[in-house]
Amino acid sequence: MNYTIAIDLGGTIIKIGLLKSGQLIDRSETKAQSASGLKTQLPELEKAIDKMLQAYQLTTADVLGIGFSFAGLVDSSKNKILSTNQKYDDGPDTDLVGWAMEKWGWPLFAENDARMALLGEWQFGAGKEFSDLVMMTIGTGIGSAVLINGQLLKGKHFQAGNLGGHFTVNHKGSACTCGGKGCVEAEASTWRLPSLVKEHPGFNNSAMKDEEVLDFKALFHYAKNNDLVAKEVLDHCLSVWSAGIITMIHAFDPELIILSGGIMKSAPLFLPILQENVNQLAWTPWGKVKLVEARFPDSAALYGADYLVRSTVGK
């Protein structure tokens, strides 16, 4: 029983991995249909998993279990989805444990996606040899997870450390999908970016007005080419991310901040600025908190799922 199955259920892409003794030996991806619910995705997940088993001539007895990463709040003691944020709204009514046991006879262990990615980076990536970490993922939304004294921070209601993207950085700011105002996510995330650019008073004179997809890739491109709107919007985002990171430093006292998400492809353009802001503004008398890129920005949750299965089954 050297193998585990890892599922990372994102809002846009679903990743399925086969791991052997901590090594990712195979993976597949499928487009998420999060608006249609979780239950409608299960048959496709079954096909992908069965295909992997067949390709490696594995039986169900060769697999320890499934690690299931979900973009929402998760009760990891009952392996049950608690709450979603406009993705897979039937998640709380879906019996994932029963599904895995009925289909393959495997245990299933569920965790929030940000926590799962942090586990992967802690055990195999940028967080190795550290016991106190914060991980922040900047993507469609902004996720966070916290490790203190080698233990995931969860809280009584399983949301502790997960809502860094919903820390308020502008109390008179934009409405957020969570119901709040001026959250880090509502001020500087991928879903907010198009309106942020279009609301800029200079938008009609910007080269960005003809851009079909207003994402961070485009923003970094135009900012690098000295487009005034792009530069000012990017400065705004950097200020917001810095405020969010500094708040998490003050709240959780980490040794290291791990940054992940699609924007990290442009890390050389902004990571030094974030580090400088943190050095100047974070109150850490003991020293400076270092910001680092995730080692596995695209697969950390798969590694984390493997670790969660192995560490739980082994107890």
GULUM-15165 format. One record per residue (C-alpha): x negated, y, z. Coordinates in Angstrom, 3 decimals, always signed. Layout:
<pts>
<pt><east>X</east><north>Y</north><up>Z</up></pt>
...
</pts>
This chain:
<pts>
<pt><east>+0.000</east><north>+0.000</north><up>+0.000</up></pt>
<pt><east>-2.513</east><north>+2.580</north><up>-1.208</up></pt>
<pt><east>-0.112</east><north>+4.711</north><up>-3.248</up></pt>
<pt><east>+2.283</east><north>+7.564</north><up>-2.546</up></pt>
<pt><east>+4.783</east><north>+9.431</north><up>-4.676</up></pt>
<pt><east>+4.829</east><north>+13.233</north><up>-4.394</up></pt>
<pt><east>+7.663</east><north>+15.459</north><up>-5.618</up></pt>
<pt><east>+7.353</east><north>+19.246</north><up>-5.732</up></pt>
<pt><east>+10.813</east><north>+20.616</north><up>-6.486</up></pt>
<pt><east>+10.261</east><north>+24.166</north><up>-7.648</up></pt>
<pt><east>+12.845</east><north>+26.597</north><up>-8.914</up></pt>
<pt><east>+11.401</east><north>+26.524</north><up>-12.450</up></pt>
<pt><east>+9.328</east><north>+23.347</north><up>-12.719</up></pt>
<pt><east>+9.560</east><north>+19.986</north><up>-10.960</up></pt>
<pt><east>+6.253</east><north>+18.149</north><up>-10.520</up></pt>
<pt><east>+5.976</east><north>+14.451</north><up>-9.785</up></pt>
<pt><east>+2.666</east><north>+12.944</north><up>-8.748</up></pt>
<pt><east>+1.253</east><north>+9.481</north><up>-8.120</up></pt>
<pt><east>-1.580</east><north>+9.492</north><up>-5.603</up></pt>
<pt><east>-3.936</east><north>+6.745</north><up>-4.534</up></pt>
<pt><east>-5.899</east><north>+7.139</north><up>-1.309</up></pt>
<pt><east>-5.660</east><north>+10.929</north><up>-1.491</up></pt>
<pt><east>-6.478</east><north>+11.171</north><up>-5.206</up></pt>
<pt><east>-3.965</east><north>+12.485</north><up>-7.755</up></pt>
<pt><east>-4.124</east><north>+9.876</north><up>-10.488</up></pt>
<pt><east>-1.057</east><north>+10.788</north><up>-12.519</up></pt>
<pt><east>+1.498</east><north>+13.574</north><up>-12.716</up></pt>
<pt><east>+4.418</east><north>+14.634</north><up>-14.853</up></pt>
<pt><east>+6.515</east><north>+17.763</north><up>-15.084</up></pt>
<pt><east>+10.084</east><north>+18.456</north><up>-16.018</up></pt>
<pt><east>+12.005</east><north>+21.677</north><up>-16.344</up></pt>
<pt><east>+14.130</east><north>+22.412</north><up>-13.302</up></pt>
<pt><east>+17.864</east><north>+22.950</north><up>-13.575</up></pt>
<pt><east>+18.156</east><north>+24.500</north><up>-10.135</up></pt>
<pt><east>+21.438</east><north>+26.259</north><up>-10.895</up></pt>
<pt><east>+23.025</east><north>+22.871</north><up>-11.594</up></pt>
<pt><east>+22.132</east><north>+21.504</north><up>-8.183</up></pt>
<pt><east>+19.825</east><north>+18.873</north><up>-6.757</up></pt>
<pt><east>+21.987</east><north>+15.793</north><up>-7.242</up></pt>
<pt><east>+22.006</east><north>+16.242</north><up>-11.014</up></pt>
<pt><east>+18.175</east><north>+16.119</north><up>-10.997</up></pt>
<pt><east>+17.863</east><north>+12.805</north><up>-9.146</up></pt>
<pt><east>+18.371</east><north>+10.512</north><up>-12.185</up></pt>
<pt><east>+15.568</east><north>+12.314</north><up>-14.017</up></pt>
<pt><east>+13.300</east><north>+11.957</north><up>-10.981</up></pt>
<pt><east>+14.103</east><north>+8.245</north><up>-10.853</up></pt>
<pt><east>+13.110</east><north>+7.812</north><up>-14.496</up></pt>
<pt><east>+9.819</east><north>+9.640</north><up>-14.020</up></pt>
<pt><east>+8.908</east><north>+7.628</north><up>-10.921</up></pt>
<pt><east>+9.862</east><north>+4.298</north><up>-12.487</up></pt>
<pt><east>+7.795</east><north>+5.181</north><up>-15.550</up></pt>
<pt><east>+4.728</east><north>+5.769</north><up>-13.354</up></pt>
<pt><east>+5.238</east><north>+2.491</north><up>-11.529</up></pt>
<pt><east>+5.481</east><north>+0.678</north><up>-14.827</up></pt>
<pt><east>+2.441</east><north>+2.419</north><up>-16.327</up></pt>
<pt><east>+0.244</east><north>+1.351</north><up>-13.405</up></pt>
<pt><east>+1.919</east><north>-2.055</north><up>-12.980</up></pt>
<pt><east>+2.953</east><north>-1.240</north><up>-9.440</up></pt>
<pt><east>+5.736</east><north>-2.762</north><up>-7.396</up></pt>
<pt><east>+7.716</east><north>-0.925</north><up>-4.746</up></pt>
<pt><east>+5.633</east><north>-2.753</north><up>-2.145</up></pt>
<pt><east>+2.515</east><north>-0.910</north><up>-3.349</up></pt>
<pt><east>+3.918</east><north>+2.484</north><up>-2.342</up></pt>
<pt><east>+3.965</east><north>+3.893</north><up>+1.196</up></pt>
<pt><east>+6.730</east><north>+6.399</north><up>+0.529</up></pt>
<pt><east>+7.745</east><north>+9.726</north><up>-0.998</up></pt>
<pt><east>+6.635</east><north>+13.176</north><up>+0.078</up></pt>
<pt><east>+9.282</east><north>+15.684</north><up>-0.982</up></pt>
<pt><east>+8.470</east><north>+19.399</north><up>-1.237</up></pt>
<pt><east>+11.436</east><north>+21.772</north><up>-1.424</up></pt>
<pt><east>+11.745</east><north>+25.526</north><up>-2.042</up></pt>
<pt><east>+13.935</east><north>+26.260</north><up>+0.966</up></pt>
<pt><east>+14.247</east><north>+25.650</north><up>+4.691</up></pt>
<pt><east>+13.808</east><north>+21.993</north><up>+5.649</up></pt>
<pt><east>+14.434</east><north>+20.095</north><up>+8.891</up></pt>
<pt><east>+11.305</east><north>+17.950</north><up>+8.753</up></pt>
<pt><east>+12.367</east><north>+15.882</north><up>+11.777</up></pt>
<pt><east>+15.464</east><north>+14.637</north><up>+9.947</up></pt>
<pt><east>+14.001</east><north>+15.085</north><up>+6.434</up></pt>
<pt><east>+17.006</east><north>+17.144</north><up>+5.474</up></pt>
<pt><east>+17.373</east><north>+20.379</north><up>+3.503</up></pt>
<pt><east>+18.854</east><north>+23.102</north><up>+5.703</up></pt>
<pt><east>+19.175</east><north>+26.146</north><up>+3.475</up></pt>
<pt><east>+18.458</east><north>+27.324</north><up>-0.050</up></pt>
<pt><east>+18.098</east><north>+30.733</north><up>-1.664</up></pt>
<pt><east>+20.036</east><north>+30.599</north><up>-4.944</up></pt>
<pt><east>+18.363</east><north>+27.309</north><up>-5.950</up></pt>
<pt><east>+19.766</east><north>+23.773</north><up>-5.647</up></pt>
<pt><east>+22.702</east><north>+24.950</north><up>-3.568</up></pt>
<pt><east>+23.894</east><north>+21.365</north><up>-2.977</up></pt>
<pt><east>+20.584</east><north>+20.528</north><up>-1.295</up></pt>
<pt><east>+21.968</east><north>+20.531</north><up>+2.266</up></pt>
<pt><east>+24.627</east><north>+18.006</north><up>+1.173</up></pt>
<pt><east>+22.149</east><north>+15.685</north><up>-0.567</up></pt>
<pt><east>+20.994</east><north>+12.580</north><up>+1.329</up></pt>
<pt><east>+17.415</east><north>+12.331</north><up>+0.085</up></pt>
<pt><east>+16.384</east><north>+9.737</north><up>+2.664</up></pt>
<pt><east>+19.287</east><north>+7.487</north><up>+1.662</up></pt>
<pt><east>+18.511</east><north>+8.019</north><up>-2.032</up></pt>
<pt><east>+14.876</east><north>+6.915</north><up>-1.717</up></pt>
<pt><east>+15.712</east><north>+3.954</north><up>+0.511</up></pt>
<pt><east>+18.543</east><north>+2.737</north><up>-1.717</up></pt>
<pt><east>+16.579</east><north>+3.107</north><up>-4.964</up></pt>
<pt><east>+13.129</east><north>+1.800</north><up>-3.904</up></pt>
<pt><east>+13.252</east><north>+0.897</north><up>-0.213</up></pt>
<pt><east>+10.791</east><north>+3.695</north><up>+0.614</up></pt>
<pt><east>+10.832</east><north>+6.229</north><up>+3.431</up></pt>
<pt><east>+11.026</east><north>+9.851</north><up>+2.326</up></pt>
<pt><east>+9.447</east><north>+12.747</north><up>+4.197</up></pt>
<pt><east>+10.626</east><north>+16.257</north><up>+3.322</up></pt>
<pt><east>+9.014</east><north>+19.612</north><up>+4.011</up></pt>
<pt><east>+9.243</east><north>+23.205</north><up>+2.860</up></pt>
<pt><east>+7.151</east><north>+23.782</north><up>-0.273</up></pt>
<pt><east>+4.921</east><north>+26.453</north><up>+1.255</up></pt>
<pt><east>+4.127</east><north>+24.239</north><up>+4.246</up></pt>
<pt><east>+3.477</east><north>+21.306</north><up>+1.949</up></pt>
<pt><east>+1.037</east><north>+23.356</north><up>-0.138</up></pt>
<pt><east>-0.715</east><north>+24.524</north><up>+3.025</up></pt>
<pt><east>-1.146</east><north>+20.904</north><up>+4.126</up></pt>
<pt><east>-2.754</east><north>+20.138</north><up>+0.764</up></pt>
<pt><east>-5.165</east><north>+23.071</north><up>+0.942</up></pt>
<pt><east>-5.977</east><north>+22.335</north><up>+4.594</up></pt>
<pt><east>-6.816</east><north>+18.706</north><up>+4.002</up></pt>
<pt><east>-8.351</east><north>+18.816</north><up>+0.524</up></pt>
<pt><east>-8.856</east><north>+22.414</north><up>-0.581</up></pt>
<pt><east>-9.776</east><north>+25.922</north><up>+0.496</up></pt>
<pt><east>-8.719</east><north>+25.428</north><up>+4.111</up></pt>
<pt><east>-10.921</east><north>+22.432</north><up>+4.948</up></pt>
<pt><east>-12.772</east><north>+22.772</north><up>+8.261</up></pt>
<pt><east>-10.373</east><north>+25.481</north><up>+9.513</up></pt>
<pt><east>-7.680</east><north>+25.019</north><up>+12.149</up></pt>
<pt><east>-5.855</east><north>+28.378</north><up>+11.903</up></pt>
<pt><east>-4.602</east><north>+29.363</north><up>+8.467</up></pt>
<pt><east>-1.980</east><north>+31.401</north><up>+6.672</up></pt>
<pt><east>-1.065</east><north>+30.604</north><up>+3.080</up></pt>
<pt><east>+0.809</east><north>+33.094</north><up>+0.921</up></pt>
<pt><east>+2.165</east><north>+32.145</north><up>-2.492</up></pt>
<pt><east>+3.112</east><north>+34.927</north><up>-4.891</up></pt>
<pt><east>+5.417</east><north>+33.767</north><up>-7.647</up></pt>
<pt><east>+9.092</east><north>+34.052</north><up>-8.523</up></pt>
<pt><east>+9.490</east><north>+34.748</north><up>-4.820</up></pt>
<pt><east>+6.894</east><north>+35.012</north><up>-2.084</up></pt>
<pt><east>+6.397</east><north>+32.091</north><up>+0.271</up></pt>
<pt><east>+4.281</east><north>+31.620</north><up>+3.353</up></pt>
<pt><east>+3.187</east><north>+28.936</north><up>+5.784</up></pt>
<pt><east>+1.149</east><north>+28.936</north><up>+8.973</up></pt>
<pt><east>-1.188</east><north>+26.484</north><up>+10.675</up></pt>
<pt><east>-2.116</east><north>+27.163</north><up>+14.330</up></pt>
<pt><east>-4.566</east><north>+24.939</north><up>+16.219</up></pt>
<pt><east>-4.245</east><north>+22.333</north><up>+13.489</up></pt>
<pt><east>-0.437</east><north>+22.193</north><up>+13.723</up></pt>
<pt><east>+2.129</east><north>+23.495</north><up>+11.253</up></pt>
<pt><east>+4.167</east><north>+26.316</north><up>+12.738</up></pt>
<pt><east>+7.863</east><north>+25.403</north><up>+12.399</up></pt>
<pt><east>+9.967</east><north>+26.793</north><up>+15.240</up></pt>
<pt><east>+13.249</east><north>+25.623</north><up>+16.704</up></pt>
<pt><east>+15.148</east><north>+26.306</north><up>+13.483</up></pt>
<pt><east>+12.321</east><north>+25.305</north><up>+11.099</up></pt>
<pt><east>+11.786</east><north>+28.787</north><up>+9.678</up></pt>
<pt><east>+8.809</east><north>+29.997</north><up>+11.707</up></pt>
<pt><east>+5.962</east><north>+31.047</north><up>+9.422</up></pt>
<pt><east>+8.015</east><north>+30.465</north><up>+6.261</up></pt>
<pt><east>+9.558</east><north>+33.894</north><up>+5.895</up></pt>
<pt><east>+6.476</east><north>+36.048</north><up>+5.329</up></pt>
<pt><east>+7.982</east><north>+37.043</north><up>+2.006</up></pt>
<pt><east>+10.889</east><north>+38.516</north><up>+3.932</up></pt>
<pt><east>+8.902</east><north>+40.660</north><up>+6.324</up></pt>
<pt><east>+10.197</east><north>+44.222</north><up>+5.961</up></pt>
<pt><east>+7.604</east><north>+46.562</north><up>+4.469</up></pt>
<pt><east>+10.026</east><north>+49.329</north><up>+3.431</up></pt>
<pt><east>+13.081</east><north>+49.676</north><up>+5.667</up></pt>
<pt><east>+14.766</east><north>+51.896</north><up>+3.065</up></pt>
<pt><east>+13.724</east><north>+49.691</north><up>+0.172</up></pt>
<pt><east>+15.323</east><north>+47.436</north><up>-2.416</up></pt>
<pt><east>+17.963</east><north>+44.835</north><up>-1.626</up></pt>
<pt><east>+16.614</east><north>+41.306</north><up>-1.358</up></pt>
<pt><east>+18.239</east><north>+37.993</north><up>-2.222</up></pt>
<pt><east>+18.011</east><north>+37.088</north><up>+1.487</up></pt>
<pt><east>+20.393</east><north>+39.920</north><up>+2.399</up></pt>
<pt><east>+17.706</east><north>+42.193</north><up>+3.788</up></pt>
<pt><east>+16.168</east><north>+45.381</north><up>+2.451</up></pt>
<pt><east>+12.594</east><north>+46.230</north><up>+1.599</up></pt>
<pt><east>+11.220</east><north>+42.703</north><up>+2.020</up></pt>
<pt><east>+7.784</east><north>+41.952</north><up>+0.585</up></pt>
<pt><east>+9.567</east><north>+39.815</north><up>-2.014</up></pt>
<pt><east>+12.113</east><north>+42.509</north><up>-2.883</up></pt>
<pt><east>+9.340</east><north>+45.056</north><up>-3.368</up></pt>
<pt><east>+6.711</east><north>+43.075</north><up>-5.298</up></pt>
<pt><east>+7.605</east><north>+39.623</north><up>-6.625</up></pt>
<pt><east>+8.076</east><north>+38.216</north><up>-10.126</up></pt>
<pt><east>+11.866</east><north>+38.454</north><up>-9.983</up></pt>
<pt><east>+11.668</east><north>+42.097</north><up>-8.894</up></pt>
<pt><east>+8.936</east><north>+43.191</north><up>-11.314</up></pt>
<pt><east>+11.022</east><north>+43.916</north><up>-14.481</up></pt>
<pt><east>+13.319</east><north>+46.346</north><up>-12.672</up></pt>
<pt><east>+10.345</east><north>+47.826</north><up>-10.819</up></pt>
<pt><east>+8.683</east><north>+48.667</north><up>-14.142</up></pt>
<pt><east>+11.865</east><north>+49.947</north><up>-15.799</up></pt>
<pt><east>+12.697</east><north>+52.166</north><up>-12.821</up></pt>
<pt><east>+9.376</east><north>+53.992</north><up>-13.143</up></pt>
<pt><east>+10.041</east><north>+57.550</north><up>-14.438</up></pt>
<pt><east>+7.351</east><north>+57.164</north><up>-17.098</up></pt>
<pt><east>+8.629</east><north>+53.866</north><up>-18.505</up></pt>
<pt><east>+9.888</east><north>+55.314</north><up>-21.810</up></pt>
<pt><east>+6.410</east><north>+56.676</north><up>-22.525</up></pt>
<pt><east>+4.644</east><north>+53.477</north><up>-21.559</up></pt>
<pt><east>+3.370</east><north>+50.814</north><up>-23.932</up></pt>
<pt><east>+5.245</east><north>+48.367</north><up>-21.699</up></pt>
<pt><east>+8.614</east><north>+49.566</north><up>-23.024</up></pt>
<pt><east>+8.195</east><north>+47.279</north><up>-26.047</up></pt>
<pt><east>+7.087</east><north>+44.246</north><up>-24.017</up></pt>
<pt><east>+9.639</east><north>+41.431</north><up>-24.170</up></pt>
<pt><east>+8.506</east><north>+39.707</north><up>-20.959</up></pt>
<pt><east>+7.706</east><north>+42.021</north><up>-18.060</up></pt>
<pt><east>+5.755</east><north>+39.661</north><up>-15.835</up></pt>
<pt><east>+2.517</east><north>+39.996</north><up>-13.899</up></pt>
<pt><east>+0.483</east><north>+38.726</north><up>-16.839</up></pt>
<pt><east>+1.747</east><north>+41.683</north><up>-18.863</up></pt>
<pt><east>+1.293</east><north>+44.076</north><up>-15.951</up></pt>
<pt><east>-2.359</east><north>+43.118</north><up>-15.456</up></pt>
<pt><east>-2.970</east><north>+43.370</north><up>-19.213</up></pt>
<pt><east>-1.572</east><north>+46.893</north><up>-19.524</up></pt>
<pt><east>-3.155</east><north>+48.064</north><up>-16.288</up></pt>
<pt><east>-6.527</east><north>+46.864</north><up>-17.537</up></pt>
<pt><east>-5.897</east><north>+48.972</north><up>-20.652</up></pt>
<pt><east>-5.188</east><north>+52.063</north><up>-18.535</up></pt>
<pt><east>-1.436</east><north>+52.262</north><up>-19.050</up></pt>
<pt><east>-0.339</east><north>+54.735</north><up>-16.362</up></pt>
<pt><east>+2.943</east><north>+52.985</north><up>-15.520</up></pt>
<pt><east>+1.270</east><north>+49.588</north><up>-15.276</up></pt>
<pt><east>-1.486</east><north>+50.970</north><up>-13.045</up></pt>
<pt><east>+0.951</east><north>+52.705</north><up>-10.695</up></pt>
<pt><east>+3.264</east><north>+49.683</north><up>-10.447</up></pt>
<pt><east>+0.263</east><north>+47.435</north><up>-9.817</up></pt>
<pt><east>-0.957</east><north>+49.802</north><up>-7.090</up></pt>
<pt><east>+2.492</east><north>+49.600</north><up>-5.513</up></pt>
<pt><east>+2.429</east><north>+45.773</north><up>-5.588</up></pt>
<pt><east>-1.069</east><north>+45.651</north><up>-4.107</up></pt>
<pt><east>+0.041</east><north>+47.960</north><up>-1.302</up></pt>
<pt><east>+3.077</east><north>+45.771</north><up>-0.591</up></pt>
<pt><east>+1.095</east><north>+42.523</north><up>-0.628</up></pt>
<pt><east>-1.524</east><north>+44.083</north><up>+1.635</up></pt>
<pt><east>+1.168</east><north>+45.137</north><up>+4.110</up></pt>
<pt><east>+2.641</east><north>+41.635</north><up>+4.090</up></pt>
<pt><east>-0.742</east><north>+39.989</north><up>+4.602</up></pt>
<pt><east>-1.709</east><north>+42.367</north><up>+7.401</up></pt>
<pt><east>+1.609</east><north>+41.736</north><up>+9.150</up></pt>
<pt><east>+0.972</east><north>+37.987</north><up>+8.982</up></pt>
<pt><east>-2.540</east><north>+38.494</north><up>+10.355</up></pt>
<pt><east>-1.151</east><north>+40.443</north><up>+13.294</up></pt>
<pt><east>+1.618</east><north>+37.875</north><up>+13.857</up></pt>
<pt><east>-0.305</east><north>+34.606</north><up>+13.477</up></pt>
<pt><east>-4.016</east><north>+35.328</north><up>+14.156</up></pt>
<pt><east>-5.487</east><north>+33.205</north><up>+11.317</up></pt>
<pt><east>-9.144</east><north>+32.590</north><up>+10.533</up></pt>
<pt><east>-8.429</east><north>+32.560</north><up>+6.809</up></pt>
<pt><east>-5.731</east><north>+33.666</north><up>+4.352</up></pt>
<pt><east>-5.227</east><north>+31.394</north><up>+1.321</up></pt>
<pt><east>-3.552</east><north>+33.037</north><up>-1.678</up></pt>
<pt><east>-1.826</east><north>+31.052</north><up>-4.380</up></pt>
<pt><east>+0.634</east><north>+31.431</north><up>-7.235</up></pt>
<pt><east>+0.462</east><north>+32.143</north><up>-10.959</up></pt>
<pt><east>-0.970</east><north>+35.622</north><up>-10.456</up></pt>
<pt><east>-4.219</east><north>+34.149</north><up>-9.104</up></pt>
<pt><east>-5.367</east><north>+33.715</north><up>-12.694</up></pt>
<pt><east>-6.020</east><north>+37.446</north><up>-12.516</up></pt>
<pt><east>-7.566</east><north>+37.322</north><up>-9.029</up></pt>
<pt><east>-10.812</east><north>+39.127</north><up>-10.013</up></pt>
<pt><east>-8.713</east><north>+42.204</north><up>-10.826</up></pt>
<pt><east>-7.024</east><north>+42.507</north><up>-7.438</up></pt>
<pt><east>-8.429</east><north>+40.168</north><up>-4.783</up></pt>
<pt><east>-11.315</east><north>+42.548</north><up>-3.872</up></pt>
<pt><east>-8.778</east><north>+45.366</north><up>-3.420</up></pt>
<pt><east>-6.603</east><north>+43.256</north><up>-1.120</up></pt>
<pt><east>-9.683</east><north>+42.233</north><up>+0.858</up></pt>
<pt><east>-10.751</east><north>+45.857</north><up>+1.247</up></pt>
<pt><east>-7.267</east><north>+46.867</north><up>+2.418</up></pt>
<pt><east>-7.230</east><north>+44.061</north><up>+4.976</up></pt>
<pt><east>-10.715</east><north>+44.955</north><up>+6.203</up></pt>
<pt><east>-9.671</east><north>+48.556</north><up>+6.725</up></pt>
<pt><east>-6.158</east><north>+48.161</north><up>+8.122</up></pt>
<pt><east>-5.877</east><north>+44.840</north><up>+9.991</up></pt>
<pt><east>-6.476</east><north>+45.010</north><up>+13.750</up></pt>
<pt><east>-8.880</east><north>+42.127</north><up>+14.327</up></pt>
<pt><east>-11.519</east><north>+43.099</north><up>+16.913</up></pt>
<pt><east>-13.113</east><north>+39.637</north><up>+16.688</up></pt>
<pt><east>-14.052</east><north>+40.057</north><up>+12.998</up></pt>
<pt><east>-12.686</east><north>+40.144</north><up>+9.449</up></pt>
<pt><east>-10.117</east><north>+37.753</north><up>+8.026</up></pt>
<pt><east>-11.309</east><north>+36.427</north><up>+4.691</up></pt>
<pt><east>-8.946</east><north>+36.114</north><up>+1.728</up></pt>
<pt><east>-9.610</east><north>+33.178</north><up>-0.596</up></pt>
<pt><east>-8.008</east><north>+31.617</north><up>-3.647</up></pt>
<pt><east>-6.262</east><north>+28.276</north><up>-3.312</up></pt>
<pt><east>-8.361</east><north>+25.429</north><up>-4.653</up></pt>
<pt><east>-5.304</east><north>+23.650</north><up>-6.057</up></pt>
<pt><east>-2.894</east><north>+26.441</north><up>-7.056</up></pt>
<pt><east>-0.912</east><north>+24.095</north><up>-9.269</up></pt>
<pt><east>-0.962</east><north>+20.879</north><up>-7.237</up></pt>
<pt><east>-1.546</east><north>+21.668</north><up>-3.553</up></pt>
<pt><east>+1.991</east><north>+20.583</north><up>-2.629</up></pt>
<pt><east>+1.396</east><north>+17.181</north><up>-4.260</up></pt>
<pt><east>-1.715</east><north>+16.645</north><up>-2.151</up></pt>
<pt><east>+0.153</east><north>+17.890</north><up>+0.893</up></pt>
<pt><east>+2.978</east><north>+15.439</north><up>+0.231</up></pt>
<pt><east>+0.480</east><north>+12.587</north><up>+0.085</up></pt>
<pt><east>-1.067</east><north>+13.662</north><up>+3.401</up></pt>
<pt><east>+2.360</east><north>+14.012</north><up>+5.030</up></pt>
<pt><east>+3.370</east><north>+10.491</north><up>+4.017</up></pt>
<pt><east>+0.084</east><north>+8.919</north><up>+5.116</up></pt>
<pt><east>-0.132</east><north>+10.775</north><up>+8.416</up></pt>
<pt><east>+3.510</east><north>+10.042</north><up>+9.271</up></pt>
<pt><east>+3.612</east><north>+6.382</north><up>+8.250</up></pt>
<pt><east>+0.350</east><north>+5.831</north><up>+10.114</up></pt>
<pt><east>+1.755</east><north>+7.075</north><up>+13.436</up></pt>
</pts>
